Amino acid sequence: MNDKEISADLLSRAWQFFTSVKLTVVLLLSLAVTSIIGTLIPQNESPAEYVQAFGEFGFRFMDLLGIFDMYHSWWFQCLMLMLTLNVVVCSVDRLSVTAKVIFAKNPSFNIASFRRRKIKEEFTTNHAPDELKQVFEPLVSRRFGYSRTEATDTGYYIYAEKWRWTRLGVYIVHLSVLLLLIGGLIGSIFGFEGFVNIPEGETVNRIRLRNSDQLLTLDFEVRCDDFNVSFYNTGTPKEFRSSLTILEKGEAVLQKDIIVNDPLRYKGINFFQSSYGQLPPQAQGVNLPHEITVSFTSKETGTTYKKKAGIGQPIDIPENLGKFVIKELKKSYSFRGKDLGDTLMGILTQSDGNDIEVTLPLRFPSFDRMGPIFDPRRKDNVFISIADLELPQQATQPRYYTGLQVTRDPGVWVVYSGFILMIIGCYVTFFMSHQRVCVEITPRGKASKVSVVGTSSKQKLGMQQKVKKLTQILANSV
């Protein structure tokens, strides 16, 4: 067997694989099961919540599989790509036979097979076949897009049909599914989802991407001019509204007040009102107590050591585990889309000399146990937490910041087109059909017998009613 034969054989097997209906069922079931998993397991939550729910091993394993951001994972995109290929190959494989029926200039017709059809009506008239042919031809032709008249051994027949193109209905549905899949892939690959917190009166042009610490720079700026929040009598938020302005080269080009479910859209990027919070007027000027109690837990011995220090004062960690220094307090710290609240930022100098940034949210004492997961340089030998810290009350009136969810989905119009095309395809598939009729005229002495036979690709009952109506029209015309 030469190389060409091997290549042709492989191509034939690949073609047969993607034309398999079993493959379609398996892919659809796989997508359904994974979608259920994505519904049951909250997506894009903070790692601390996942560790608390599934444990450290469960978090590592599920994070490796991309379960926490399933719809952007490589394997989910592969499933969608395979389903796309499956739909395309199946459609192409069956389209050749359908095309011969739809685009034939002179469609094939077998009078013998039509005579055996169940949908049939007959009547007898005293007119001659030639006279009937002249009367019936224009009546049948007006009701169908294509007609022709031919002689038989015993008389004439008029064959007519319409809506051959409706056989493409199923392919229109296939194309709509294809657009939905392609639109989803485009959004998954080329789109993004992130967040940004903007204090009142300030301007930003960078957002933090979800599920990563990467910053994305926009080619324009967003300014929060004002923020207002109203409350119910119970104290729960009723509505929060942000006044946003888009700036291009320092010039305002768009202004809009946004609320939940009423976003600002600009250059294909959507800004949704997501959250809000209070921020002191001088966030960097927060005063801390002179001493902060820091807890160090050695993984090897399990011993916990508590040390007191102030901002900028290095702490020697026992058991030669390195040094630690607290750098600052952040009143608001966003991590993968979640606001961790008051957070101390520090630097851990390990025994090998590497400096590692350590994040210590006061609301999540065990947060640092995930440190080695996020920084591969971090040694898994000491865990740090804040044992005692009472923040002072702020004397000044805090101001608000608005939390915005920022998304871009370039495939959304492809998805919308797919939905519209699916509606059209379903209407054509279920409510329209390829209809064919044959009016046969045979002499019976001085009279003529007229047989009207009809068939359609679907809706047999409706076709039976149309044959009866056509028969009445022909009978009343002579």
N, C-alpha and C positions, 0 to 999 in steps of 0.2 A: 504494500500500500504506500503510494507516494505522499509527499507533503500536501498536495492539493486535495487528495481524497481525505486525508486526516482532517484538514481544515474544514472541508465541506461537511464531514461527519460531525465535528464538534459544533459547527454552526447550526446544523440540523437539530442536534440534541438540545442546544440552548434555545432554539426556536420552539421546540416541542415543550420544553420546560416552562417557558413563559406563556404558552397558550393553554396551559392546564387550568381547568376550573378548580381543581383541588388546591392549586397554589393560591388562587384568589380567595378561597374560603379560609385557608390557613393564615394568609396575610390579614384579612379582615378580622378574624378572631384574635390574632395577635395584637392588632391595634386596639380592638375593643378591650381586651384584658389589660393592656398597658394603660389605657385611658382610665379604666376603673382604679388601677393602682395610683395613677396620678391624681385621682379624685379623693381617694381615701387618705393618701399621704400628702399633707399640705406642701405646696411647692414654694421654694425660695424663702423659707423661714430662716431664722438665725441658727448657726451651728449649735449654740448653747441649748436651744430648745430640742434639737434633734438628739444631742447627746443625752439629755435628760429623758427623752422618750425611748430611745433605742439602745442606749449604752454606747461606750466609746468604740467597741469593736463593730457594733451594728452601724454606727455612724460612718466609720471608715469604709466598711464594705459597701454600704448603699451609696455613699458619696463617690466611690470608685466607679460604680455602675451608672452614675448620673441620675439616680432616682429622684433626687431633690430638685432637679431642673430637667425633668424627663423629656419635655417637648423640645429641648435644644440639644439633647444627647445625640451622639453619633449613631447609635443603634436605632433610635426612633427615626432619624432621618433616613437611614438605610431601609427600614421597613416601608417608609413612604415612597422612596425611590423605586424599590422593587414593585410596589403596587402600581406605581406610574408606568413602569415598563410592562407589567402584566396587562394593564388596560390597553396600552398602545398596541402591543403585539397581538392581543386577542382581536382588537378592532380591525387591524390591518389584515389579519388572517381570514376574517370572515367578510371583509368589505368587498373583496374581488367578486364573490358570487352575487352579492347584492347589487354591485355596480352594473353587472350585465343586465339585470332586470330594470334598473332605474334609467340607464342611459341608452337603452336599445332604441334605434330609430323605428324599427318595425318589430314590435314585441311578438314573440312566438305565441301561437294560439292553436289549440287542438280542439276542433269542434266535437270530436267523439267524446272527449273527457267532459266537456261542458254539458253534453246531453245527459250525463249521469249525475249531475249535481242535484242536491235535494232542494235548493232554493229555486223553484221553478213555478211559473204561472203560464197558463195557456188560454187562448180564446180563438174562435173561428169567425171569419168575416166573409162576405160575399164578393169582396174585391179581389182582383187578380194580383199575383205576386209583384209584377212590375209596377203597378199602380201603388201598391203598399210601400214598395221600396222608395219611391219618390217622396212619399209623405213622411215615412219614418226616419229617413236619413237626417234631415235637418233637426227633427225633434230630439233624436238621440245625440247628435253632434253638439247641440247647444248645452246639454247637461253633462257632457264629458269632454275632457281636454283632448282626447285622441279617439278617432274612430276610423274604421275602414269597412268597406262592403265587398264581399266576395261571393262568387257563385258556388253552389254545391251540386251534387248529382241530381238533387230533387228540387232545388230552388235557390234561395239566397240567404245569407246571414249578414247581420251588421254587428261588428265587434267594436266595443268602446271601453275605455278605461280612464280613470283619473287618479290623481294623488299618488302616483308611483313613488314620488320623493318621500312620502311619509314612512317608507321603510327605513329611511335614515334616522328616524326618531330615536332608536336605541343608540345610534352612534353619536347623536347630539348629547344624549345623557352621558355616554362614555367621555365625550369631549369636556363636558361640564365637570365630571369627576376629575379628569386630568387637570383642568384649570384649578380646581380646588387644591389638589395635591401640589401642583407647581407653585401656586400662591403661598401655600403653607411652607414649602421648602425655601422659597425666596425670603419670606419673613423670618424663618428660623436661621438662615445662613447670613443674610445681609442686614437684617433688622437688629435692633438692640432695645434693651429695657434698663433704665437706670433711675436714679433719684437725686434730688438736690434739695438742700435746705437754704432758704434765702431770708435773711433778716429784713425787717422793714427798712426801706430806704437804701438797700444795698443792691449791687449788681454782680452777676456771675456769668461766666461763659464756659464753665466746665461742670460736668456731671459725673457721678460715680456709677459705674456699670454694676448691675446686680450680679451677685454671685462671683464677684471679683473685686479687687481693690484698685482696678485700673480707672484712671480718669480720662474722660473723653472731652476734648475741646470742641465746642461748637463754633461755627463761623459767624455767630452773632451773639449778642448779650441779652440777658433777661434781667429786668429790674422789678423788684417788688415795691410798688409805690405805697401800698397801704394794705393792712390786714384787719379784718373785723370778724368777730365771732359772737354769736348770740346763743343763749341757753334757755332750756325749758325750766319750769319751776323746780324740777327735781335736781337741777344743776348739771344735767347732761347736755352736751353741745347740740344745738338745734341746727345751726348752719354756720359754716365758716367760709369766708369769701376773700379772695386775694385779687388785688388790682395789679396786673402785670403789664409791663411795657417791653416790647422788643426793640432793641437798638441795633442799628447798622452803622458802623463807623461813627458812633456817638450820636446819631440822629434817630429819633423815635419814628418807627415805621408802622407799628401796630400796638394798640392798647385794648385790653379786654379785662373785665372782671370775671373770674372763674369761680365756680362752686363745684361740688361733687357731681360727677356725670355731665358736666358742661365744660369741656376742656378748651384750651387755647391751641390752635393748630397753626404752624408756620413752617414752610419748606418741608412738609412731610413729617414734621416732628410734633408730637402731641404732648401737652403739659396738663396733667390731671391734678386736681386738688386731692391730696392724699392724707395729709396730717398737718399738725401745727404744734407749736410749743412756745414756751417762754424762755427768753434769753436775756441775761443781764446786759445793761447798756455797754459795759466794758467786760466782755467775756474773758479777755486775757488778764484782767486785773483782779480776779477773785482771790481773796485772802484765805489762806489755809491755816489751820492750827500749826503751832511751832513744832509739834511732834505728831507723827503718824505711826501707828503700830502696824508693822508689816509681818506677815506670817510666811515662813519658808518651810516646805515639807520635802524632806529627802526621800526619794523613791526607793533608794537602796536600803535604808534603815527604817523608814517609816516615821522617823522622828520629826516633830514640828518645832521650829524655833521661831520666837517672836522677838523682833528688833524694832527699836524706835529711832526715827530719823525725821528730818525736815526736808523741804524741797531743796534739791541740789546737794544733799549730804550723802555720800556713798556709804553703803552698808556692806561689810564683809560677811558673806554667807558661811556658816559653819560647814565642816567636812570638806573644806577647800572646793566648794561648789561655785565660786566666783564672787563677783561684786554686783550690787544693785543700787541704782540711784533713781529717785523720783524726779521727773522733769517738770510736769505741769498737771493741772486739773482742767479737763474739758467738761463744760456743763452739758454738752450734747455731743454724742459720738455715734455716727452712723456706721453700722457694720452690716453689709449685704442687705441693705434695705430696711434695717431695723435701727431704731434709736435706742441705744443702750443707756442713755441718761448720763448722770455724773460718772466720769471715767478718769482715773489716774493713768498717766502715760509715764513709763519708765524705761530705763536701759539696763539690760542684764549683760554684764561682761563675763563670758564663760571662761573656764580654765584654759581653753585653747586660744583665747584672745579675741574671739568673735563678739561683736556688740550686737545684741538682739533687742529690737523694740518689743516692749511688753505692754499689753493692754489690760487694765484692771478695772472693769466696770463694778461699781459699788453694789449694784443690784444682782450681780452674778458672781459670787465669790469663787466658784470653781471654773470660771471662764479660762484661766490660764492653763488648765490641764489640756486644752486643745492647742496650746502653743506649738508643740512639735508638728502638728498636722499642717499648720499654715506656713511655717518657716522650716524648711528641711535642714537648715544649719543649727536649729535649736536642739540641744541635747535633752533627752528625755530622763533627766536625773533630779530636777528640782521644780516644784510648783509653787507659785507665789500668789498670795491673796492679801487683801487688806483686813486686818483683824479689828482695828478700832479707828474710826474717823467720824467725827461729827462736824458737818459743815456749818459755818457761821451763817446767820441770817443776813440777807442782803438789805442794805439800808435804802437802796434806790429802787425805783419802780421798774420792774422788768419789762421788756418789750417782746413782741411776738416775732416768731419766724414762721414762714410757710413751708410746709413739706410738699414737694411736687414729685409725682411719678412722671418720668419722661420716657416716651416710647417712640419708636420709628418702625414701621412695618411697610416696606416698599411693595410687598405682595398683596396688600389688602384689596387693591382694585382688581387684581387678577382673581381673587377669591369672590369679590362681588360679581364680576363677570360670569364666574362659574355658577353662582347661585341663579342669576338671571337665565343663563343658558339651560340650567337644569329644569327650571320651571317650563321653559319653552319645549324642551325635549320631552318632559313628562306629559305635557298636553298633547303633543304630536303622537307620542307612543300610545297613550291610553284613550284619546278621544278622536283620533283620525286614523284612516286606514286606506290601503290601496284597494280600490273598488273596480271590478270588471263585470261587464254585462254582455250578453249575446242575445240578439233578437233574430230568431230564425223563422223564415217564411217558406212554407212548403205548400204546393197546390193540393187541393182536395176536390177533384172534379172541377166544377165551376166556382168553387169557393177556395179559401186559403186558410191554413192553420198557422197561427202565430204563437211561438214559444219564446218566453222571456226568461232567461237563466242568469243568475248573478252569483258572484262570490267576492269575498273580501278577505284581507289578511287578518282581520279581527272584527269584532262586533257583528257576529253572524245574524243576531236577531234584528239589529238595525238594518242590515242589508236586505233581509227578507221584507221588511216594510217598504224599502225603497223599490224593490222589484214589483211589489203589488201596486205601488203608486205609479211607476212607469208603465205598467201594463194597463192601468186605467186610462192614463193619458193617451197611449197608443190606440186603445179601443175606442175612445171618444173622438179621436181625430179623423175617423173614417165613417 
